[in-house]
Amino acid sequence: MKGYAMTPEVSFEFFPPKNLEAAFRLHEAVQSLAPLAPRFVSVTYGAGGTTRALTREAAETLHKTAGLRVAAHLTCVDATRAETLDIVQSYAKAGIKDIVALRGDAPKGATRFEAHPEGFASSVELIAALKAAGDFNIRVGAYPEPHPEATYEGADIDHLKRKFDAGADEAITQFFFAPEPFLRFRDACAKAGIDGMITPGIMPIENWTGAKRFAASCGASIPAELDDAFAKAARDGREELLATAHATELCDILMLEGVERFHFYTLNRPTLTRDVCLALGIAPHASLRNVA
């Protein structure tokens, strides 16, 4: 085990608003978390690329009005190579040079990802094109537990290595509920010769039923003891307290193992994420309190 003295660096994920009420909620979430001086904030793309225009608008707005370093999600779903690279260049013109490059999930109604006939067939192809297109900082996804589509043990590690070899600068993992999956994955990546930055994705649990549904869709295992704890907490009205304690302890254990950065999936609900960050010793910067 490694002791730690440094305060961790953090980043936050938001999703683009689809209506005026959601826009106000995003604004409030940004105002709440921006004072914690994140390394960057990311804006998701939506399942099947359904929020492509909204993602671009939200990313550019956060970059201009909040003064934050913004990483815009980009997927291979339902777009030609030319259309995808046009989006990339529009980000560059707006001053956004950070991209989260993903293959993307199947569009609504489809059972599996199918590449556009004139599009990128994989995230590896997209990463290579981004690397050739300009001076972009490219982040990618990683799965500490087997991706639902993984066909053999170690497939996720092999695929992540191909992403780094194609030009990725950093990987952000899918969320997990216990430290062991991430630590095993990190060790396996190092053994496979992956020396790129791998940042654990942390999802403070706003709603345990919803979290379990997310976990089932992405292959994250659910510890039985955590399921029992949330069942008891629900009876006592202590879900928020448990959620804060769980995420804080998870980060604390990872920090003892040398982790220095976390990426929080906020779901545009900042309270739990902020409370966890404060518990980890991340102090708000007064000069950043009204950035959005």
Kinemage of the C-alpha trace (Angstrom):
@kinemage 1
@onewidth
@group {chain A} dominant
@subgroup {mainchain}
@vectorlist {calphas} color= white
{ca met a 1} P 0.000 0.000 0.000
{ca lys a 2} L 1.183 3.549 -0.699
{ca gly a 3} L 0.496 6.483 1.559
{ca tyr a 4} L -0.550 9.769 -0.047
{ca ala a 5} L -0.132 13.405 0.789
{ca met a 6} L -1.350 15.062 -2.409
{ca thr a 7} L -4.876 16.241 -3.031
{ca pro a 8} L -6.230 14.350 -6.054
{ca glu a 9} L -6.981 16.020 -9.366
{ca val a 10} L -10.543 15.641 -10.592
{ca ser a 11} L -12.602 15.984 -13.733
{ca phe a 12} L -16.369 15.883 -14.243
{ca glu a 13} L -18.730 14.487 -16.854
{ca phe a 14} L -21.958 16.268 -17.789
{ca phe a 15} L -24.585 15.481 -20.390
{ca pro a 16} L -26.104 18.086 -22.748
{ca pro a 17} L -29.531 19.502 -21.847
{ca lys a 18} L -32.526 18.699 -24.025
{ca asn a 19} L -34.826 21.444 -22.742
{ca leu a 20} L -34.776 24.733 -20.826
{ca glu a 21} L -35.226 23.129 -17.415
{ca ala a 22} L -32.341 20.768 -18.080
{ca ala a 23} L -30.217 23.711 -19.252
{ca phe a 24} L -30.746 25.457 -15.908
{ca arg a 25} L -29.867 22.218 -14.114
{ca leu a 26} L -26.624 21.930 -16.077
{ca his a 27} L -25.817 25.571 -15.321
{ca glu a 28} L -26.321 24.946 -11.608
{ca ala a 29} L -24.216 21.779 -11.713
{ca val a 30} L -21.358 23.624 -13.407
{ca gln a 31} L -21.538 26.503 -10.922
{ca ser a 32} L -21.430 24.045 -8.046
{ca leu a 33} L -18.437 22.028 -9.315
{ca ala a 34} L -16.317 24.536 -11.254
{ca pro a 35} L -14.865 26.059 -8.045
{ca leu a 36} L -13.181 22.689 -7.435
{ca ala a 37} L -10.857 23.537 -10.358
{ca pro a 38} L -11.314 20.397 -12.480
{ca arg a 39} L -8.614 19.354 -14.949
{ca phe a 40} L -11.371 19.303 -17.545
{ca val a 41} L -15.073 18.613 -17.917
{ca ser a 42} L -16.520 16.293 -20.539
{ca val a 43} L -19.840 16.459 -22.357
{ca thr a 44} L -21.441 13.194 -23.436
{ca tyr a 45} L -22.799 12.320 -26.868
{ca gly a 46} L -25.961 10.421 -25.997
{ca ala a 47} L -26.839 6.847 -26.899
{ca gly a 48} L -26.585 6.253 -30.621
{ca gly a 49} L -25.314 9.784 -31.222
{ca thr a 50} L -28.739 11.214 -30.414
{ca thr a 51} L -27.419 14.453 -28.924
{ca arg a 52} L -24.744 15.287 -31.498
{ca ala a 53} L -25.823 18.915 -32.025
{ca leu a 54} L -26.677 19.405 -28.358
{ca thr a 55} L -23.259 18.093 -27.328
{ca arg a 56} L -21.530 20.554 -29.627
{ca glu a 57} L -23.624 23.447 -28.349
{ca ala a 58} L -23.113 22.539 -24.681
{ca ala a 59} L -19.373 21.977 -25.098
{ca glu a 60} L -18.837 25.282 -26.859
{ca thr a 61} L -20.996 27.140 -24.337
{ca leu a 62} L -19.089 25.722 -21.353
{ca his a 63} L -15.805 26.567 -23.021
{ca lys a 64} L -16.829 30.171 -23.758
{ca thr a 65} L -18.852 31.112 -20.682
{ca ala a 66} L -17.359 29.009 -17.891
{ca gly a 67} L -13.728 29.177 -18.907
{ca leu a 68} L -13.377 25.441 -18.387
{ca arg a 69} L -11.252 23.031 -20.356
{ca val a 70} L -13.883 20.996 -22.186
{ca ala a 71} L -13.536 17.522 -23.651
{ca ala a 72} L -16.290 16.821 -26.145
{ca his a 73} L -17.438 13.241 -26.666
{ca leu a 74} L -17.364 11.961 -30.225
{ca thr a 75} L -18.559 8.595 -31.522
{ca cys a 76} L -18.558 6.616 -34.739
{ca val a 77} L -22.323 6.116 -34.747
{ca asp a 78} L -24.475 7.074 -37.729
{ca ala a 79} L -22.048 9.477 -39.420
{ca thr a 80} L -19.634 9.435 -42.330
{ca arg a 81} L -15.935 10.052 -41.810
{ca ala a 82} L -16.310 13.466 -43.422
{ca glu a 83} L -19.206 14.431 -41.149
{ca thr a 84} L -17.304 13.319 -38.067
{ca leu a 85} L -14.161 15.223 -39.035
{ca asp a 86} L -16.252 18.324 -39.812
{ca ile a 87} L -17.467 18.209 -36.211
{ca val a 88} L -13.882 17.874 -35.028
{ca gln a 89} L -12.804 20.924 -36.998
{ca ser a 90} L -15.728 22.946 -35.658
{ca tyr a 91} L -14.522 22.129 -32.150
{ca ala a 92} L -11.002 23.210 -33.063
{ca lys a 93} L -12.277 26.529 -34.434
{ca ala a 94} L -14.148 27.069 -31.153
{ca gly a 95} L -10.932 26.484 -29.223
{ca ile a 96} L -11.808 22.965 -28.032
{ca lys a 97} L -8.875 20.612 -28.551
{ca asp a 98} L -9.890 17.825 -26.160
{ca ile a 99} L -11.919 14.909 -27.548
{ca val a 100} L -13.266 11.786 -25.849
{ca ala a 101} L -13.163 9.340 -28.755
{ca leu a 102} L -15.583 6.412 -28.463
{ca arg a 103} L -17.029 3.812 -30.785
{ca gly a 104} L -20.472 4.475 -29.354
{ca asp a 105} L -23.448 2.284 -28.538
{ca ala a 106} L -25.963 0.938 -30.987
{ca pro a 107} L -28.645 3.416 -32.083
{ca lys a 108} L -32.039 3.089 -30.440
{ca gly a 109} L -33.839 0.020 -31.761
{ca ala a 110} L -30.645 -1.736 -32.878
{ca thr a 111} L -29.166 -4.675 -31.004
{ca arg a 112} L -25.513 -4.066 -31.897
{ca phe a 113} L -23.217 -1.420 -33.303
{ca glu a 114} L -23.087 -1.274 -37.083
{ca ala a 115} L -20.571 1.032 -38.713
{ca his a 116} L -21.845 3.574 -41.215
{ca pro a 117} L -20.826 2.424 -44.727
{ca glu a 118} L -18.699 5.562 -45.079
{ca gly a 119} L -17.901 5.981 -41.397
{ca phe a 120} L -15.332 4.864 -38.868
{ca ala a 121} L -15.627 1.194 -38.015
{ca ser a 122} L -14.068 1.450 -34.562
{ca ser a 123} L -12.742 3.826 -31.952
{ca val a 124} L -9.204 2.870 -33.018
{ca glu a 125} L -9.878 4.178 -36.539
{ca leu a 126} L -11.397 7.360 -35.082
{ca ile a 127} L -8.396 7.916 -32.789
{ca ala a 128} L -5.935 7.519 -35.659
{ca ala a 129} L -7.903 10.023 -37.755
{ca leu a 130} L -8.002 12.520 -34.884
{ca lys a 131} L -4.274 12.153 -34.404
{ca ala a 132} L -3.741 12.934 -38.078
{ca ala a 133} L -6.262 15.799 -38.120
{ca gly a 134} L -4.570 18.101 -35.647
{ca asp a 135} L -3.120 18.712 -32.224
{ca phe a 136} L -5.917 17.121 -30.202
{ca asn a 137} L -5.732 15.696 -26.708
{ca ile a 138} L -7.508 12.361 -27.112
{ca arg a 139} L -9.183 10.510 -24.275
{ca val a 140} L -10.729 7.081 -24.654
{ca gly a 141} L -12.875 4.654 -22.700
{ca ala a 142} L -11.628 1.610 -20.797
{ca tyr a 143} L -13.387 -1.288 -19.112
{ca pro a 144} L -11.927 -2.587 -15.821
{ca glu a 145} L -14.499 -5.383 -15.965
{ca pro a 146} L -15.282 -7.238 -19.206
{ca his a 147} L -17.226 -5.249 -21.778
{ca pro a 148} L -20.518 -7.001 -22.612
{ca glu a 149} L -19.211 -7.569 -26.152
{ca ala a 150} L -15.783 -8.896 -25.104
{ca thr a 151} L -15.184 -12.255 -26.774
{ca tyr a 152} L -12.243 -13.516 -24.710
{ca glu a 153} L -10.466 -12.873 -21.426
{ca gly a 154} L -8.172 -9.891 -21.789
{ca ala a 155} L -9.974 -8.517 -24.843
{ca asp a 156} L -10.533 -5.147 -23.159
{ca ile a 157} L -6.835 -4.819 -22.341
{ca asp a 158} L -5.815 -5.702 -25.901
{ca his a 159} L -8.298 -3.191 -27.282
{ca leu a 160} L -7.098 -0.452 -24.929
{ca lys a 161} L -3.513 -1.071 -26.033
{ca arg a 162} L -4.578 -0.610 -29.653
{ca lys a 163} L -6.184 2.715 -28.686
{ca phe a 164} L -3.002 3.975 -27.051
{ca asp a 165} L -0.937 2.720 -29.978
{ca ala a 166} L -3.250 4.673 -32.312
{ca gly a 167} L -2.579 7.913 -30.422
{ca ala a 168} L -4.750 8.106 -27.301
{ca asp a 169} L -3.380 10.296 -24.501
{ca glu a 170} L -5.506 9.103 -21.582
{ca ala a 171} L -8.105 6.453 -20.788
{ca ile a 172} L -11.110 6.950 -18.514
{ca thr a 173} L -12.662 3.804 -17.126
{ca gln a 174} L -16.243 2.771 -16.829
{ca phe a 175} L -17.497 3.093 -13.262
{ca phe a 176} L -17.062 0.287 -10.734
{ca phe a 177} L -18.297 -0.260 -7.192
{ca ala a 178} L -15.243 -1.811 -5.503
{ca pro a 179} L -11.526 -1.020 -5.861
{ca glu a 180} L -10.347 -4.514 -6.798
{ca pro a 181} L -11.591 -4.519 -10.427
{ca phe a 182} L -9.743 -1.294 -11.185
{ca leu a 183} L -6.543 -2.320 -9.409
{ca arg a 184} L -6.467 -5.701 -11.173
{ca phe a 185} L -7.111 -3.967 -14.496
{ca arg a 186} L -4.365 -1.409 -13.891
{ca asp a 187} L -1.876 -4.171 -13.065
{ca ala a 188} L -2.891 -6.189 -16.127
{ca cys a 189} L -2.499 -3.122 -18.358
{ca ala a 190} L 0.991 -2.491 -17.017
{ca lys a 191} L 1.879 -6.152 -17.628
{ca ala a 192} L 0.625 -5.788 -21.219
{ca gly a 193} L 2.961 -2.844 -21.789
{ca ile a 194} L 0.372 -0.074 -21.501
{ca asp a 195} L 2.032 2.946 -19.916
{ca gly a 196} L -0.579 5.597 -20.775
{ca met a 197} L -2.604 7.376 -18.108
{ca ile a 198} L -5.612 5.371 -16.895
{ca thr a 199} L -8.038 7.434 -14.822
{ca pro a 200} L -10.720 5.662 -12.791
{ca gly a 201} L -14.311 6.709 -13.442
{ca ile a 202} L -16.318 7.215 -10.248
{ca met a 203} L -20.112 7.404 -10.133
{ca pro a 204} L -21.517 8.601 -6.793
{ca ile a 205} L -24.737 6.643 -6.406
{ca glu a 206} L -27.720 8.979 -6.653
{ca asn a 207} L -30.203 6.156 -7.061
{ca trp a 208} L -29.252 2.558 -6.319
{ca thr a 209} L -31.928 1.025 -8.546
{ca gly a 210} L -30.761 3.137 -11.473
{ca ala a 211} L -27.106 2.415 -10.702
{ca lys a 212} L -27.749 -1.319 -10.815
{ca arg a 213} L -29.503 -0.917 -14.154
{ca phe a 214} L -26.511 1.007 -15.537
{ca ala a 215} L -24.181 -1.662 -14.147
{ca ala a 216} L -26.092 -4.459 -15.875
{ca ser a 217} L -25.838 -2.678 -19.221
{ca cys a 218} L -22.079 -2.106 -19.058
{ca gly a 219} L -20.869 -5.215 -17.254
{ca ala a 220} L -19.997 -3.692 -13.875
{ca ser a 221} L -20.306 -6.215 -11.051
{ca ile a 222} L -22.510 -5.454 -8.056
{ca pro a 223} L -21.054 -6.403 -4.649
{ca ala a 224} L -23.671 -8.249 -2.594
{ca glu a 225} L -22.669 -6.365 0.538
{ca leu a 226} L -23.264 -3.027 -1.190
{ca asp a 227} L -26.692 -4.158 -2.361
{ca asp a 228} L -27.540 -5.143 1.214
{ca ala a 229} L -26.213 -1.848 2.565
{ca phe a 230} L -28.386 0.211 0.218
{ca ala a 231} L -31.437 -1.895 1.078
{ca lys a 232} L -30.884 -1.125 4.762
{ca ala a 233} L -30.107 2.530 4.070
{ca ala a 234} L -33.366 2.883 2.124
{ca arg a 235} L -35.328 1.673 5.126
{ca asp a 236} L -33.588 4.224 7.348
{ca gly a 237} L -33.552 7.123 4.899
{ca arg a 238} L -29.730 7.156 4.804
{ca glu a 239} L -29.117 6.553 1.097
{ca glu a 240} L -27.355 9.882 0.504
{ca leu a 241} L -25.096 9.407 3.526
{ca leu a 242} L -24.184 5.897 2.383
{ca ala a 243} L -23.571 7.044 -1.188
{ca thr a 244} L -21.183 9.769 -0.032
{ca ala a 245} L -19.354 7.421 2.324
{ca his a 246} L -19.080 4.677 -0.300
{ca ala a 247} L -17.638 6.911 -3.046
{ca thr a 248} L -15.273 8.618 -0.608
{ca glu a 249} L -13.983 5.307 0.733
{ca leu a 250} L -13.571 3.948 -2.804
{ca cys a 251} L -11.461 6.957 -3.788
{ca asp a 252} L -9.534 6.824 -0.518
{ca ile a 253} L -8.520 3.199 -1.093
{ca leu a 254} L -7.470 3.966 -4.660
{ca met a 255} L -5.399 6.923 -3.491
{ca leu a 256} L -3.610 4.655 -1.030
{ca glu a 257} L -2.756 2.532 -4.070
{ca gly a 258} L -1.229 5.497 -5.879
{ca val a 259} L -4.179 6.872 -7.856
{ca glu a 260} L -3.897 10.649 -8.239
{ca arg a 261} L -6.822 11.491 -10.553
{ca phe a 262} L -10.532 10.749 -10.645
{ca his a 263} L -13.208 11.358 -13.260
{ca phe a 264} L -16.686 11.761 -11.764
{ca tyr a 265} L -19.861 10.832 -13.624
{ca thr a 266} L -22.126 13.560 -12.216
{ca leu a 267} L -25.374 12.843 -14.120
{ca asn a 268} L -25.757 16.665 -13.901
{ca arg a 269} L -26.459 16.271 -10.171
{ca pro a 270} L -23.536 17.899 -8.406
{ca thr a 271} L -24.258 17.520 -4.699
{ca leu a 272} L -22.841 14.048 -4.054
{ca thr a 273} L -19.833 14.636 -6.295
{ca arg a 274} L -19.081 17.925 -4.549
{ca asp a 275} L -19.421 16.340 -1.108
{ca val a 276} L -17.076 13.499 -2.048
{ca cys a 277} L -14.511 15.947 -3.429
{ca leu a 278} L -14.665 18.026 -0.255
{ca ala a 279} L -14.199 14.869 1.821
{ca leu a 280} L -11.074 14.103 -0.228
{ca gly a 281} L -9.638 17.492 0.696
{ca ile a 282} L -10.350 19.368 -2.532
{ca ala a 283} L -10.980 22.955 -1.463
{ca pro a 284} L -13.088 25.318 -3.602
{ca his a 285} L -11.254 28.184 -5.274
{ca ala a 286} L -13.024 31.398 -4.325
{ca ser a 287} L -12.048 33.066 -7.595
{ca leu a 288} L -13.929 30.396 -9.557
{ca arg a 289} L -17.243 30.515 -7.740
{ca asn a 290} L -19.148 32.396 -10.459
{ca val a 291} L -17.638 31.020 -13.610
{ca ala a 292} L -20.837 29.968 -15.360
